[in-house]
Amino acid sequence: MGRGLHRPAGRWDAQGWPQGAAGKGVMRSMTVFESIARLGPHEQVVFAHDPPRRLRMIIAVHDTTLGPALGGCRMWPYRTEEEALEDVLRLSRAMTYKNSIHGLRLGGGKSVIIGDPRTDKTSDLFEAAGEAVERLQGRYITAEDVGTNAQDMVMMRNATAYVAGLPQTSGDPSPFTALGVFRGIQACAQALWGSSDLDGRRVAIQGVGSVGFHLARHLVQAGARVTVTDIRPEKILRAVEQLGVDSVEPDAIFDVPCDVFSPCALGGAINDDTIPRIKAPIIAGAANNQLAEPRHGDILQQRGVIYAPDYVINGGGVINVAEELTPEGYSAERARAKVERIFDRVLEVIELSRRRNIPTYRAADEIAWQRVQDARAALKAHSRR
Ligand code: NAD
C-alpha cells in the first residue's frame, strides 16, 4: 500500500511482506485490512490511481444487500492515505444505515478523492473519477458531498451513468433536508409533550446556512419562537431580516433557554463542554456526526434528553436524490411525501429506545441493521428455492 499507511515497525519488508518467523510462509494482513476489519467488513474497496490525471481515489462499497450502494464523493486534502481510507470506510458504513432506515432500496457506499477542492479540481480529474465509478458497473452510485458540487457531478457524468443529484433532476437537497428535520422535531415534540404542535415553542438553531435557514422558515410558519446563530454575520442578517427571528453570538447559542436545540452547523456540537449548557429537553438538527463520541448519546439518555439521531432526521436529502433512481423517475412531489415520513421514523426510534431503555442512536442502528439482516435472510431463502 501507499507510504501514508502505517505499518508496525520491523514486521514488514520494503515490499510489504511479513518478516521473521511469524511471517514465514504466511501472508499476514496489512494495516489496510486491519482498518477495514476495525471499521466493519466491506464488500469491496477500490483504489483508483491515475497519475496523468492526478487522481487518487478510494471507493468503498459497504453493503449492497438492499440495492446498489449510494453515497457521495468527498474531495478533501487528507494528510495521509490512512486518513482517507478511514474516512471513506466510516462514511460508507454510515450510508448503509442511513439508506436502510429510510426504507430505500439502496445499499451503502462512499468515495473520497485525495486533493484540495480549492486548487486541484480539473475536468480530467473528474473524468478519471467517473471512469473509476463506471468500472463498478452500477454497484456504486455517486453524488456530491463535502468538497464536490453539482458541477463536478456533471463532469463525472461524462464518464459514467452512475451519478445522482444532478442539477437538472433532484437539484439542491437542502430544502428537503430541512423539511425532514422539521418533521423530526415535530416527532420529538409528539413523543415528549403528546402533541406535535410547535406553536409557542422555543427553538435555538446553530448554523443558518442552506439547511438551517429553510428549517427556521418552517419553524416560524409553525408559530415557534426561533433564535439563530452563525459564524458568518451575513447568514444571521438574512434570517433576522427575512424571517424575523432573534439572534445571539455563536458561542451563546448553547445557553439559550429553549425547548429544542437544533445543531445545523458542523459535527461534534454535542460534547462534554456543551451538554451541561444545553437546557433543551430535545436535541434535533441537521448536522452530521452531532455526537462528539457515542458516549455523549448515552449521557443524553441518562439526562432524559430526547436526541434525534442525525442520520435519521437529516435523511431528507438522500431520500430526494434516491427518487431519481426509482423506476418511475424523479418527482419532487413523491420525494416530499417520502421525506414527510421522517416523522414516523423518528417516533419509531424514540419508542424503541424507551421500550428497551437504550440510547436513541443505538435504537436507530438496531432498526437500520435489522432491515439489512431481514433482506439477507429473504435473499437466502429465495436462492434455496
Ligand atoms: P452550510 O455550509 O450551508 O451551513 C452551515 C452553516 O453553519 C454555515 O452558514 C456556517 O457559517 C455555519 N457554522 C459553521 N460553524 C459554526 C459554528 N461553530 N457556529 C455557528 N455556525 C456555524 O451547510 P448545510 O448544507 O446547511 O448543512 C448543515 C449541516 O447539515 C452539515 O453538518 C451537513 O453535513 C448536514 N447535512 C446537510 C444536508 C444538506 O442537504 N445540505 C444533508 C444532510 C446533512
Boltz pocket constraint, residues with backbone or C-beta under 6 A from the ligand:
constraints:
  - pocket:
      binder: B
      contacts: [[A, 173], [A, 174], [A, 175], [A, 177], [A, 206], [A, 207], [A, 208], [A, 209], [A, 210], [A, 211], [A, 212], [A, 229], [A, 230], [A, 231], [A, 232], [A, 235], [A, 250], [A, 263], [A, 264], [A, 265], [A, 266], [A, 267], [A, 286], [A, 287], [A, 288], [A, 314], [A, 315], [A, 317]]
      max_distance: 6.0
